[in-house]
Structure formats: structure tokens, C-alpha cells
Amino acid sequence: MKFIEIYLIKAINEYVESRKYVYEEREAKRPMTLMDLATVFGKEQRKNGSLPDLEVSDEINACSIYIDVPVERINEDGKSRNN
């Protein structure tokens, strides 16, 4: 087995396990798609409480995380980091 195949198989297995955890009994009814592959990690992290900054919306095509990012001692909202 080639090096890349090992990592692809590992990634697919992790994806399948994440789907089982996130969707529970609905998992069998949901199709496996590239979009699901791209977003299931965020859903899993939100479900287990590790990602409180995940944006929850009616959109099904993305997942966004909002955090303040300090830029030259100023947060994204324009306030000083010292406030």
C-alpha cells in the first residue's frame, strides 16, 4: 500500500466515524458528499462542545467560525486589546 493510500483510508475512516457521531440514527439516510466531508468536522466539534464560536445558520453549504483576531494590538472589531 502506498503512503498516500494509508492517509486517505485513515481520513475516510475518521469521516465515517464523525458522521456516526454527528448524525446518529439519521446517518444512514444522509448521502456521503464532498460538502459533508468539508463540514462534518465543525459539526462534530460543536456537538461535543469544543467549538463554541461556530456560526449556526440556515445555510447548509458552509461552516464559519468567528473569533477576535488581534491585528497590531487592535481586535477585528476596532477596539484596543487592552480594553
Buried (B, 14 or more C-beta within 10 A) or exposed (E): EEEEEEEEEEEEEEBEEBBEEBBEEEBEEEEEEEEBBEBBBBBBBBBEEEBEEBEEEEEEEEBEEEEEEEEEEBBEEEEEEEE
